[in-house]
Amino acid sequence: MSRRSYEDHGTGDDPTAVPAAAGLALLAVGGWLLTTTRPWQKPGHPLTLALGWTLSGALLVSGLVLLTRCVRAVHDPQDAPEGPGND
């Protein structure tokens, strides 16, 4: 299981860098929004709380999807060498 060294990867741009950064940003914003809409510390209008929780959940899921796609692109099984352990 030999991998190419870091220098052998070339100088091309990484196509997963921007989506990964965007995914991390969405996770950060979604987590921040989730912590700011805690109903047990500051009761508010139910509609406001529902909107905040829905928006934060959507941001968290979107960020997780972006990061998952980037990880799958980096660890693509098509790039793995043929061998006895790779079926």
Secondary structure, DSSP 8 states (H G I E B T S, - for coil): -----GGGG-S---TTHHHHHHHHHHHHHHHHHHHHT-TTTS---HHHHHHHHHHHHHHHHHHHHHHHHHHHHHT-GGGS--BTTB-
